[in-house]
Amino acid sequence: MIVAAARPRSHPASHEALESLCRDYWYPVFAFIQRSARQRDDALDLTQGFFALVLEKGILNAADRERGRFRSFLLAAVKNFLSDERKRETTLKRGGAVSFVTLDAAAEEERGRALADEGESPERAFERQWALTVFERARARLEAEVSGSGKSEQFRLLEGHLSGDRETRPYAEIAEELGASEGSIKMAVRRLRKRFGQVLRDEIAQTLSDKTDLDAEVRHLLNAL
């Protein structure tokens, strides 16, 4: 499960693993909090506060491997956090100097589009951002893998074909730029898509304690998008 490396707080690498986990899954939590009738600044503040609590209190220790999906556990933890915040009715700034993401304008605009539907429930916003996060983790892993084999330029040109983007450049045009045949480019895309599917399934599997749930979780995330 994805929290395994982050859970043993006494281990030297556990804090680093936990911080990485917080950075990667920051946006789904932010999406849920913002959609829960929160102003943007308050949502940012509360999101930082939630993950500060994760780091300080080690709440992931409660993510028992037998309890199923990390996605469900994290959503329940955020709901509990907000409930406690309402009870305390605190206005103190949370999180101190802890910062898990740097919000540049382009990234915030892109994520903001995913939150644009005002009728979307907090749970729906969380699920969609969770799916986007998992897909981005898989894409980044695939890019690192391909670049490591000396084909970073090929990945840059073929990446759009992973999702079948209609605005992606034609195979013939890419083949000409790479000095390859159109047939070889089509084959490279098929291989890239196959490998992406494998990496994606692996990323999703890391969020599950029971791997028999994998196919159902894949379908769930695809529906969330």
KOLLUMLO-160281 format. One record per residue (C-alpha): residue in three letters; x, y, z. Coordinates in Angstrom, 1 decimal. Each point is the difference from the previous one (the first is absolute). Example, Ala and Ser with C-alpha at 12.3 -4.5 7.8 and 13.67 -1.06 7.14 Angstrom:
# KOLLUMLO-160281
site r = ALA | xx = 12.3 | yy = -4.5 | zz = 7.8
site r = SER | xx = 1.4 | yy = 3.4 | zz = -0.7
This chain:
# KOLLUMLO-160281
site r = MET | xx = 0.0 | yy = 0.0 | zz = 0.0
site r = ILE | xx = 1.2 | yy = 3.5 | zz = -0.8
site r = VAL | xx = 0.2 | yy = 1.0 | zz = 3.7
site r = ALA | xx = 2.3 | yy = -2.9 | zz = 1.0
site r = ALA | xx = 3.2 | yy = 1.9 | zz = -0.3
site r = ALA | xx = -1.5 | yy = 3.1 | zz = 1.7
site r = ARG | xx = -1.4 | yy = -1.8 | zz = 3.0
site r = PRO | xx = 3.0 | yy = -1.1 | zz = 2.1
site r = ARG | xx = 0.8 | yy = 3.4 | zz = 1.6
site r = SER | xx = 3.2 | yy = -1.4 | zz = 1.5
site r = HIS | xx = 1.5 | yy = -0.9 | zz = -3.4
site r = PRO | xx = 2.4 | yy = 2.6 | zz = -1.4
site r = ALA | xx = -1.7 | yy = 0.2 | zz = -3.3
site r = SER | xx = -3.6 | yy = 0.0 | zz = 1.3
site r = HIS | xx = -0.2 | yy = 3.8 | zz = 0.4
site r = GLU | xx = 1.2 | yy = 0.6 | zz = -3.6
site r = ALA | xx = -2.4 | yy = -2.6 | zz = -1.3
site r = LEU | xx = -2.9 | yy = 1.6 | zz = 1.9
site r = GLU | xx = 0.9 | yy = 3.5 | zz = -1.3
site r = SER | xx = 0.0 | yy = -1.4 | zz = -3.5
site r = LEU | xx = -3.4 | yy = -1.6 | zz = 0.6
site r = CYS | xx = -1.4 | yy = 3.3 | zz = 1.3
site r = ARG | xx = 1.3 | yy = 1.9 | zz = -3.1
site r = ASP | xx = -1.4 | yy = -2.5 | zz = -2.4
site r = TYR | xx = -3.5 | yy = -0.1 | zz = 1.5
site r = TRP | xx = -0.3 | yy = 3.6 | zz = 1.1
site r = TYR | xx = -2.3 | yy = 1.0 | zz = -2.8
site r = PRO | xx = -2.8 | yy = -2.5 | zz = 0.6
site r = VAL | xx = -0.2 | yy = 1.1 | zz = 3.6
site r = PHE | xx = 0.0 | yy = 3.7 | zz = -1.1
site r = ALA | xx = -2.8 | yy = -0.7 | zz = -2.5
site r = PHE | xx = -2.1 | yy = -1.6 | zz = 2.7
site r = ILE | xx = 0.5 | yy = 2.8 | zz = 2.5
site r = GLN | xx = -0.5 | yy = 2.8 | zz = -2.5
site r = ARG | xx = -3.2 | yy = -1.7 | zz = -1.3
site r = SER | xx = -1.2 | yy = -0.2 | zz = 3.6
site r = ALA | xx = -1.2 | yy = 3.6 | zz = -0.2
site r = ARG | xx = 3.4 | yy = 1.4 | zz = 0.9
site r = GLN | xx = 1.7 | yy = 3.1 | zz = -1.4
site r = ARG | xx = 3.1 | yy = -0.7 | zz = -1.9
site r = ASP | xx = 2.4 | yy = 1.5 | zz = 2.6
site r = ASP | xx = -1.7 | yy = -1.9 | zz = 2.8
site r = ALA | xx = 0.1 | yy = -3.2 | zz = -2.0
site r = LEU | xx = 3.8 | yy = 0.5 | zz = -0.6
site r = ASP | xx = 0.5 | yy = 0.7 | zz = 3.7
site r = LEU | xx = -2.1 | yy = -3.1 | zz = 1.1
site r = THR | xx = 1.7 | yy = -2.2 | zz = -2.6
site r = GLN | xx = 3.4 | yy = 0.9 | zz = 1.4
site r = GLY | xx = -1.3 | yy = -0.5 | zz = 3.5
site r = PHE | xx = -1.3 | yy = -3.5 | zz = -0.8
site r = PHE | xx = 3.4 | yy = -1.1 | zz = -1.4
site r = ALA | xx = 1.9 | yy = 1.6 | zz = 2.8
site r = LEU | xx = -2.1 | yy = -2.2 | zz = 2.3
site r = VAL | xx = 0.8 | yy = -3.0 | zz = -2.1
site r = LEU | xx = 3.7 | yy = 0.7 | zz = 0.4
site r = GLU | xx = -0.2 | yy = 0.9 | zz = 3.7
site r = LYS | xx = -2.4 | yy = -2.6 | zz = 1.3
site r = GLY | xx = 0.7 | yy = -2.9 | zz = -2.3
site r = ILE | xx = -3.6 | yy = -0.6 | zz = -0.8
site r = LEU | xx = 0.9 | yy = -2.3 | zz = -2.8
site r = ASN | xx = 0.8 | yy = -2.6 | zz = 2.6
site r = ALA | xx = -3.7 | yy = -0.5 | zz = 0.1
site r = ALA | xx = -0.1 | yy = -1.0 | zz = -3.7
site r = ASP | xx = -0.1 | yy = -3.7 | zz = 0.8
site r = ARG | xx = 1.0 | yy = -2.1 | zz = -3.0
site r = GLU | xx = -3.2 | yy = -2.0 | zz = 0.5
site r = ARG | xx = -2.2 | yy = 3.0 | zz = -0.4
site r = GLY | xx = 0.0 | yy = 0.2 | zz = -3.7
site r = ARG | xx = 0.5 | yy = 3.1 | zz = -2.2
site r = PHE | xx = 2.3 | yy = 2.8 | zz = 1.1
site r = ARG | xx = -2.2 | yy = 2.4 | zz = -2.0
site r = SER | xx = -3.0 | yy = -0.8 | zz = 2.3
site r = PHE | xx = 2.2 | yy = 0.2 | zz = 3.1
site r = LEU | xx = 1.3 | yy = 3.4 | zz = -0.9
site r = LEU | xx = -3.4 | yy = 1.4 | zz = -0.9
site r = ALA | xx = -1.3 | yy = -1.2 | zz = 3.4
site r = ALA | xx = 3.0 | yy = 1.6 | zz = 1.8
site r = VAL | xx = -0.7 | yy = 3.4 | zz = -1.7
site r = LYS | xx = -3.7 | yy = -0.1 | zz = 0.9
site r = ASN | xx = 1.0 | yy = -0.7 | zz = 3.7
site r = PHE | xx = 2.5 | yy = 2.8 | zz = -0.1
site r = LEU | xx = -2.6 | yy = 2.5 | zz = -1.3
site r = SER | xx = -2.5 | yy = -1.1 | zz = 2.5
site r = ASP | xx = 2.5 | yy = 0.5 | zz = 2.8
site r = GLU | xx = 0.9 | yy = 3.4 | zz = -1.4
site r = ARG | xx = -3.6 | yy = 1.1 | zz = 0.0
site r = LYS | xx = -0.4 | yy = -1.1 | zz = 3.6
site r = ARG | xx = 3.1 | yy = 2.0 | zz = 1.1
site r = GLU | xx = -1.1 | yy = 3.0 | zz = -2.2
site r = THR | xx = 3.6 | yy = 1.0 | zz = -0.1
site r = THR | xx = 1.3 | yy = 2.9 | zz = -2.2
site r = LEU | xx = 3.7 | yy = -0.7 | zz = 0.7
site r = LYS | xx = 2.2 | yy = -0.6 | zz = -3.0
site r = ARG | xx = 0.9 | yy = -3.6 | zz = -0.4
site r = GLY | xx = 3.0 | yy = -1.8 | zz = -1.3
site r = GLY | xx = 2.7 | yy = 2.5 | zz = 0.9
site r = ALA | xx = 2.8 | yy = -0.1 | zz = -2.4
site r = VAL | xx = -1.0 | yy = -3.3 | zz = -1.4
site r = SER | xx = -0.5 | yy = 0.2 | zz = -3.8
site r = PHE | xx = -0.8 | yy = -3.0 | zz = -2.2
site r = VAL | xx = -0.6 | yy = 1.7 | zz = -3.3
site r = THR | xx = 1.0 | yy = 3.2 | zz = -1.8
site r = LEU | xx = -3.0 | yy = 1.4 | zz = -1.8
site r = ASP | xx = 1.2 | yy = 1.5 | zz = -3.2
site r = ALA | xx = -2.6 | yy = 1.8 | zz = -2.1
site r = ALA | xx = -0.2 | yy = -2.5 | zz = -2.9
site r = ALA | xx = -0.3 | yy = -3.0 | zz = 2.3
site r = GLU | xx = -2.7 | yy = 1.7 | zz = 2.1
site r = GLU | xx = -2.0 | yy = 1.0 | zz = -3.1
site r = GLU | xx = 0.1 | yy = -3.6 | zz = -1.3
site r = ARG | xx = -1.1 | yy = -1.4 | zz = 3.3
site r = GLY | xx = -2.6 | yy = 2.8 | zz = 0.3
site r = ARG | xx = -1.7 | yy = -1.2 | zz = -3.1
site r = ALA | xx = -0.5 | yy = -3.3 | zz = 1.6
site r = LEU | xx = -1.9 | yy = 1.8 | zz = 2.8
site r = ALA | xx = -2.0 | yy = 2.2 | zz = -2.3
site r = ASP | xx = -3.3 | yy = -1.8 | zz = 0.3
site r = GLU | xx = -1.8 | yy = 1.7 | zz = 2.8
site r = GLY | xx = -2.5 | yy = -2.8 | zz = 0.3
site r = GLU | xx = 2.7 | yy = -2.6 | zz = 0.7
site r = SER | xx = -0.1 | yy = -1.5 | zz = 3.5
site r = PRO | xx = 3.1 | yy = 0.0 | zz = 2.2
site r = GLU | xx = 0.2 | yy = -3.8 | zz = -0.3
site r = ARG | xx = -0.2 | yy = 0.2 | zz = -3.8
site r = ALA | xx = 2.8 | yy = 2.7 | zz = -0.1
site r = PHE | xx = 2.2 | yy = -2.1 | zz = 2.2
site r = GLU | xx = -0.5 | yy = -3.1 | zz = -2.1
site r = ARG | xx = 0.7 | yy = 1.8 | zz = -3.2
site r = GLN | xx = 3.1 | yy = 1.7 | zz = 1.3
site r = TRP | xx = 1.1 | yy = -3.4 | zz = 1.5
site r = ALA | xx = -0.3 | yy = -1.6 | zz = -3.5
site r = LEU | xx = 2.0 | yy = 2.9 | zz = -1.6
site r = THR | xx = 2.7 | yy = -0.4 | zz = 2.7
site r = VAL | xx = 0.4 | yy = -3.7 | zz = -0.6
site r = PHE | xx = 0.1 | yy = 0.4 | zz = -3.8
site r = GLU | xx = 2.6 | yy = 2.7 | zz = 0.4
site r = ARG | xx = 2.1 | yy = -2.2 | zz = 2.2
site r = ALA | xx = -0.1 | yy = -2.7 | zz = -2.6
site r = ARG | xx = 0.8 | yy = 2.4 | zz = -2.8
site r = ALA | xx = 3.0 | yy = 1.4 | zz = 1.9
site r = ARG | xx = 1.3 | yy = -3.5 | zz = 0.7
site r = LEU | xx = -0.4 | yy = -0.9 | zz = -3.7
site r = GLU | xx = 1.8 | yy = 3.1 | zz = -1.1
site r = ALA | xx = 2.9 | yy = -0.7 | zz = 2.4
site r = GLU | xx = 0.2 | yy = -3.5 | zz = -1.3
site r = VAL | xx = 0.0 | yy = 0.9 | zz = -3.7
site r = SER | xx = 2.4 | yy = 2.9 | zz = 0.6
site r = GLY | xx = 2.3 | yy = -2.3 | zz = 1.8
site r = SER | xx = 0.3 | yy = -2.1 | zz = -3.1
site r = GLY | xx = 1.0 | yy = 3.1 | zz = -2.0
site r = LYS | xx = -3.3 | yy = 0.6 | zz = -1.7
site r = SER | xx = -1.2 | yy = 3.2 | zz = 1.7
site r = GLU | xx = -0.6 | yy = 1.8 | zz = -3.3
site r = GLN | xx = -2.1 | yy = -2.9 | zz = -1.3
site r = PHE | xx = -2.1 | yy = 0.0 | zz = 3.2
site r = ARG | xx = -0.5 | yy = 3.8 | zz = -0.3
site r = LEU | xx = -1.4 | yy = -0.5 | zz = -3.5
site r = LEU | xx = -2.1 | yy = -3.1 | zz = 0.7
site r = GLU | xx = -1.3 | yy = 0.9 | zz = 3.4
site r = GLY | xx = -3.2 | yy = 1.5 | zz = -1.3
site r = HIS | xx = -0.9 | yy = -3.4 | zz = -1.6
site r = LEU | xx = -0.3 | yy = -1.6 | zz = 3.4
site r = SER | xx = -3.4 | yy = 1.5 | zz = 0.4
site r = GLY | xx = -1.0 | yy = 0.2 | zz = -3.6
site r = ASP | xx = 0.0 | yy = 3.8 | zz = 0.1
site r = ARG | xx = -1.6 | yy = 1.3 | zz = -3.2
site r = GLU | xx = 2.5 | yy = 2.9 | zz = -0.2
site r = THR | xx = 3.0 | yy = -2.4 | zz = 0.0
site r = ARG | xx = 2.3 | yy = 0.3 | zz = -2.9
site r = PRO | xx = -0.5 | yy = -2.5 | zz = -2.8
site r = TYR | xx = 2.2 | yy = -3.1 | zz = -0.1
site r = ALA | xx = 1.4 | yy = 0.9 | zz = -3.4
site r = GLU | xx = 1.2 | yy = 3.4 | zz = 1.3
site r = ILE | xx = 1.6 | yy = -1.5 | zz = 3.1
site r = ALA | xx = 1.7 | yy = -2.7 | zz = -2.2
site r = GLU | xx = 1.5 | yy = 2.6 | zz = -2.2
site r = GLU | xx = 1.3 | yy = 2.0 | zz = 3.0
site r = LEU | xx = 1.6 | yy = -3.1 | zz = 1.5
site r = GLY | xx = 1.3 | yy = -1.4 | zz = -3.3
site r = ALA | xx = -2.1 | yy = -3.1 | zz = 0.4
site r = SER | xx = -2.7 | yy = -1.8 | zz = -1.9
site r = GLU | xx = -3.7 | yy = 0.6 | zz = 0.7
site r = GLY | xx = -0.4 | yy = -3.7 | zz = 0.8
site r = SER | xx = 2.8 | yy = 0.1 | zz = 2.6
site r = ILE | xx = -1.6 | yy = 3.0 | zz = 1.7
site r = LYS | xx = -3.4 | yy = -1.8 | zz = 0.1
site r = MET | xx = 1.8 | yy = -3.0 | zz = 1.6
site r = ALA | xx = 1.7 | yy = 2.2 | zz = 2.5
site r = VAL | xx = -3.3 | yy = 1.5 | zz = 1.0
site r = ARG | xx = -1.5 | yy = -3.4 | zz = 0.5
site r = ARG | xx = 2.9 | yy = -1.0 | zz = 2.2
site r = LEU | xx = -0.2 | yy = 3.2 | zz = 1.9
site r = ARG | xx = -3.7 | yy = -0.4 | zz = 0.7
site r = LYS | xx = 0.5 | yy = -3.5 | zz = 1.1
site r = ARG | xx = 2.8 | yy = 0.9 | zz = 2.4
site r = PHE | xx = -2.1 | yy = 3.0 | zz = 1.3
site r = GLY | xx = -2.8 | yy = -2.4 | zz = 0.8
site r = GLN | xx = 2.4 | yy = -2.2 | zz = 2.0
site r = VAL | xx = 1.5 | yy = 2.9 | zz = 1.9
site r = LEU | xx = -3.5 | yy = 1.4 | zz = 0.7
site r = ARG | xx = -1.2 | yy = -3.3 | zz = 1.4
site r = ASP | xx = 3.0 | yy = -0.2 | zz = 2.2
site r = GLU | xx = -0.6 | yy = 3.6 | zz = 1.3
site r = ILE | xx = -3.6 | yy = -0.9 | zz = 0.8
site r = ALA | xx = 1.0 | yy = -3.3 | zz = 1.6
site r = GLN | xx = 2.3 | yy = 1.9 | zz = 2.4
site r = THR | xx = -3.1 | yy = 1.7 | zz = 1.4
site r = LEU | xx = -1.7 | yy = -3.3 | zz = 0.8
site r = SER | xx = 0.5 | yy = -2.5 | zz = 2.7
site r = ASP | xx = -1.9 | yy = -2.7 | zz = -1.9
site r = LYS | xx = 1.2 | yy = -0.4 | zz = -3.5
site r = THR | xx = -3.2 | yy = -1.8 | zz = -1.0
site r = ASP | xx = -1.6 | yy = 3.4 | zz = 0.1
site r = LEU | xx = 2.3 | yy = 1.3 | zz = -2.8
site r = ASP | xx = -2.3 | yy = -0.4 | zz = -3.0
site r = ALA | xx = -2.9 | yy = 1.6 | zz = 1.9
site r = GLU | xx = 2.2 | yy = 2.9 | zz = 1.1
site r = VAL | xx = 1.3 | yy = 0.6 | zz = -3.6
site r = ARG | xx = -3.7 | yy = 0.2 | zz = -1.1
site r = HIS | xx = -0.8 | yy = 2.4 | zz = 2.8
site r = LEU | xx = 2.8 | yy = 2.4 | zz = -0.8
site r = LEU | xx = -0.8 | yy = 0.0 | zz = -3.7
site r = ASN | xx = -3.6 | yy = 0.8 | zz = 0.8
site r = ALA | xx = 1.1 | yy = 2.8 | zz = 2.3
site r = LEU | xx = 1.7 | yy = 1.7 | zz = -3.0
